[in-house]
Amino acid sequence: MTGRLVIVGAGQAGFALAAKLRALKDERPITIIGLENVIPYQRPPLSKKYLLGEMDFERLTFRPQNWYPENNVELLLSTYVEEIDRKAKRVRTQDGALLDYDTLALTTGSTPRTLPASVGGDLDGVYTVRDKRDADLLAGEMRPGRRLLIIGGGYIGLEAAAVARHLGLEVTLIEMADRILQRVAAKETADVMRVIHQAHGAVIRENTGLHRLVGENGKVRAAELSDGSTIEVDFVIVGIGVTPNDQLAQDCGLDVGNGIIVDEFARTSDPSIFAMGDCAMLPWKGRRIRLESVQNAVDQAEAAAAVMAGANTPYDAKPWFWSDQYDVKLQIAGFNMGYDETLVRPGSREGSLSVWYFREGRFIAVDAINDAKAYVTGKKLLEAGIEPAKTILADPAADLKQMLA
């Protein structure tokens, strides 16, 4: 294939697709269309080292500006696609420009859920964390002694809490469910992370939702909570999940569920259009899932690049994730969806442990808290399809490596 590839979305998946095609010596012209006004960059450090001032923006970019023209990759920034004409194989941007494609890739990512205006979501000082602009706005708010309310006890909320406490802010985190990490981790993992945050001075209030935010002159000043209490705040971070950006695909008639439905080659219901990353709903072990992770965005994009370059190898997702909070590294291998049993194993040093997940007796995932050995072993077991011996897992003195023999 030598016709133009148009990539809609300039995030991790979009860049990885273009870079892999060039690494494969594929010379087709490539155009990347990005909504932001900056060249493609890594997002995970935005809410951590970038916000802490430990990493400047240039270190976040995947490649320097000159890489793109030198590799025949056209960048259209501050631009978004309004319409896909599948019959004509053409996209129309917001300014009316038309761009023909031979192959189209949708790497549109996801958008953080926001609070409705009826509960104060439109007040100044209410933020989500997704892109450089968000991080830059938050940097101006993150000053010692200020009062931050975080809504949502998932990874985004907990990571924001860790950064804010590191910078000396007063932090209250509320979670509507009966515990933090309700959707993504076992109670055992949540219990450890809660204690860590409380030890660092963050206030964690579970079983507590938001009634409404109260503003003064258009700026948030307080929060009325579901338990009837009111707390004064200087600003708010909302971390209540994301929504896949699949409207463009839906508008042009592609199959869409909770994301853009793709096959094992990342193709949509139109064979000329691919989708990958956070916006894509892919087949995995007999079900359809959406993986919100940098690792999946890169791996799926690189697998799709190989297909575009002529290979016929399906993408076999091997999920892994991580979260850095304070001096704690939480590493996750596998996907714990539908687990019905957990086994907790103490680590070899103080403060380390792992939580092993099983579904119908089969090993499906592991959470490793400051325990790299458990993470690496669990990841290898999953990739090899080896069932771990529960007798070994239950014995803290046993060497995990013997399960790989």
N, C-alpha and C positions, 0 to 999 in steps of 0.2 A: 504494500500500500504506500502510495506516495502523495496522495491528496492531503489538503490541509486538515490538521487536527486543531479544533477549537476547544479549549479547556475553560469551562465556566466555574470560576472559583480559584483564588490564588493562595490557598492555605497549604497545609502539609501534603494532602493527597494530590492537589493540582501540581505543585512543584515536583513531588516525587515521581509523578507520571512523566513529566517532561524530561527530568534529569535521567531517568532510567532509559527512556527511548534514545536519548543521545549516547548514553553509555553502551547501548546495544547497537550503536552505529546506524540508527534509523535517521534518515536525513529529511523526512517530510517536514514541511513548514509547520510551525506550532505557534498558536496565539493563545496567551493566557489572559483572561479577563478577570480583573479583581476590583472589588468594591472600594477597598482602602486606597489611600494615596501613597503608600510605601511599598517597596519591593517585598516579595514573600519572605516570611520570617517564622521562627518557632513561637508557638503560643504558650506552652507550659511554663517557661520561666517568667512570663509576664507577671503572674500573680505571686511570684516568689522572689528570685534574685533581682529581677528588673525593678519590681516595686520596692525592694529593700535598698536599691541603689548599688547593688553589688555587680551588676552587669549592664553595660550600655547597649543601646539598640543595635549598633553595628554588629555586635557579637551574636545577636539573635538572628540576623539574616542568613538564609541558607547559602547564598552565593553573593559576591559583590555585584554591583550594577552592571559592570561590563561583561559578566558571564552571559547575559541574555542575548545581546546582539552578536557576540562571538559564537554563539551556538544556534543562531537563527531561531531564537525564541522571542517572539514579539510580546511585549507587555502592554496591555491596555488597562491603566489604573484609573481609579475614581470612576469606574464604569460598571454598569450592571446590565444584564440581558433582560429585556421586557417580554420577548416573545421568541419561541422556536417554531419555525415553519418546517416541519418534518418533510413535507412533500418536496419543497424547493431545496431542502438541506441548507437552511439559512437561518441565522439569528439576527434579531433586531435589538440594538441597544437603546438605552433611555434617551439618547439624543437623536434617534432615528437612523443611525448608521446601520448598514446591512453588511453581514459578513458570511460568506459561503463556507461550508465545511464539507469534507468528505467523511470525517469521523468527528463525533462530538462527545466530550467527556463532561459529566456533571459532577463537580467536586465542591458542591455548594455548602457543605458543612451543616451546622445547626445554629439555632438562635436561642439564647437564654430566655426562659419564661420570665415575664415581668408581672408586677402587681397591677391590678386594674386601678384606674383613676378613682373609682368609687371608694377605695380604701387608702387613698393617698399615694398611689404608685407614680403619679405625675409630678410630685413635689420635687423641688431641687434638693439634692443631697441624697437621692435614692439611686443606687448603682447596681449594675450587673458587672460581671467580669468575663470578658470574652476576647477583646482585641486591644491594640496598643492605645487607642483613644480612651478606652475604659481605664486602663492602667495609669495613663497619664493624669486623668481626672482624679483618680483615687490617690495618687501620689501627693496631690495638693491637700488632701484631707487627712492623710496619715501623719498626725503630729502627736507627740506624747501628751497624755492626759485627756485627750478627746474621747468622747463616748460613742462607741460603735455598736449598733445592733446588727446582728447577722441573722437573716431569716433562712432557715434550712440547715439541717445537720448532715448533709452529704459531704463528699470530699471537697467540693468547691468551698462550702461554708467553713469547714474545719481548717482547710489550708489558709483561708483568709484570716481566720481567728489566730492562727499561729503567727502569721506575719504581723498582724496588728499588735499582738502581745509583745512580740520581739521589739517592736518600735515604741512600746510604752503606752499604748492606748488601753482604755478600759473597755472590755469586750463582754457583751452579753449575746449568747447564741440561743435562739429558740427553735425548737423542733416540734411540729404538730404531732408526730407519731410518738409512741411510747418510748422510743429510744433513737439515738443518732444512728446513722448508717443503716436504717431500717431496710431500705430497698437493695442495698449492695453488699452487705456483710452480715455475718452471724453475730449473735449477742455477745459471744466471747470476744470477738474483735472490737466491737463497740465498747464493751466494758473497759478494755485496756486503753483505748483512745480517749474515752471520757476522763479517766483518772489522769492521764497525761496532760490533758488540757486544763483540768482543775488544778493540777500541781503547778501549772504555769500562770494561774490567776484568772483564767477565763471562766465566766459564769455560764454554765450549760443548763438550760431549762427545757426539759422534755415534757411531752404532753401539754405543750403550750403553743398556741397559734397566735396569729395577729388578728386583732379585731379591726384596728385601723391606725394609720399614721396621722398625726396631728401636725399641721403646719402653721407657720406664722410668716406673713408676707411672702407666701409661696415657697418657704424653706421648711424642711422637716425639723420639728423640735421635740416631738415626743411620740411614743408608741403606746397605744392601748392594747393590752394583751387579752387573750381569751379567758384567762383566769380572773379578770376584773382589775388587774393591777395596771399601773401606768408608769413608764420609765422615761426619763429625759434622754434624748439622743442628739448627737451632732450630725451624724450621717448613718446611712443604712446600706448594707450590701445584701442583695437578694440572690440566694443560691437554691432555687427550687426546681432545678432540672432544665432541660433543653428540649427544643422542638426541631425535628429535622427540616431542613429547607428543601421541601419537595414540591412547593406550589408551582414552580416553573414547569416541572415534569408533569404534574397533574394537568396543568392548563393545556399542554400540547398532546394530551391523551396517552401518556405512558402509564403503565401499571404502577400504582402507588398504594402502600399500606401505611405502616408507621415508618415512612421513608420510601425511597425509590426502590422498587423491587428489581433485583438483578439475579442472574444465574451464576453458576460457579465460575464463569469467565468474566464476571462484572458487566455483562451485557444486560441492557434493559429489554423491555418488550419490543423495542425497535433495534434491530441488529447493528445499526450505524451509531447508536448512542450507548455509551457506557456510563456507569455511575460508581463512585467509590468513596470511602471515608464515612464520616458521621451521617451523611444523608442517605446512605445505601442500606437496604435491607437484604441480607445475603442468606443463602442456604447454608445450614450448619448442623450436622448430625441429625438430620431428619426434621429440622424445624427452621423457621426464619428468625433471624436475630439482627439487631443493629448494635454494632460495637463502637462505643464512643471512646476512642483511644488513639493516640499518636501512632502506636505500633500498628494497629489495624490500618490506619490511613496510608501509612508507608507500604506495608506488605501487600495490601490489596491493590494499591496503585502500581507497584512494581510488577505484580502478577499480571495486571491488565496491560501494562506496557509490553510484556513478553508476548501476550496474545496479539496485540496490535502489530507487533513485529513479526508475527508468523508462527508463534508457538501454539500448542494446543493443550496446555497444562492447566487444569482447574486450580483455583485458589483454595488452599486448605488452611483455614484460619486457625491459628494457635494463639489464643488470647493471652495476653499478659498486660499488667497495669502496674502503676506505682503511685505513691503519694508521699511527699516529704512534709513533715510537720514537726517543727522545732528540730531536735536532733534525732528524730525518729524517722526511719525509712520503712514504710509499709510496701511490700512487694507482693503482687498477686499473680499467680499462674493459674490458667484455666478460667472457667466460667461457672459460677456456683448456682446458676438458675435451677430452681426446683430441688435443691438439696433437702434431704430429710434426716441427715445425721452429721454430726461434727465430732472431731477428736482433737483435743488440745494437747500440744506437746511443748513442754518447757524447752527453751534454748540452752545453749552451752554457756551463756554469760548472763549476768543480771539484766533484767528488763527485756530479754528476748524470748519470743515464743512463736509458735505456729499453730494455725487452725486449719485442719484438714477436713474437706467437705466430701460427702458421699451422697449419692442418689441411688436408691434401690441396691445398696451394697457396693456400688462402683465408685471409684475415686474420680472426682470431677474438678477439684480446685484446691488451692492452698493459699492462705494468707500468711505471710511471714513478716513478723514485726522485729526489726533489727536482727534478723536471722537469715543471712544470705545462704547458708548451707541448706536450710529447709526449702527456701525458694528454688534454688538451683536443682536440688534433688526432685522436688515436686514437678518442676517444669520438664525435666528429663523423663520422669515416669509417665507424664501425660503424653509427651511426644512419642515415646516408645510403646505406649499402650500397655504398660506394666502396672498391675494392681499392687499397691504397697501392702506389706504385711502389717496388720494392725497391732500385732504383738510387738513388733519393732517400734512402731510409732508410739506405743504406750509406755515404752521403756526409755526414759531420758538418757540412760547410760549407753544405749545401743547406738551403733554407728549407722546413720542413714544410708551411707554409700553401699552397704551390703545388699540393699534392695535392688541396686542396679547391676549387681554381678550376674 
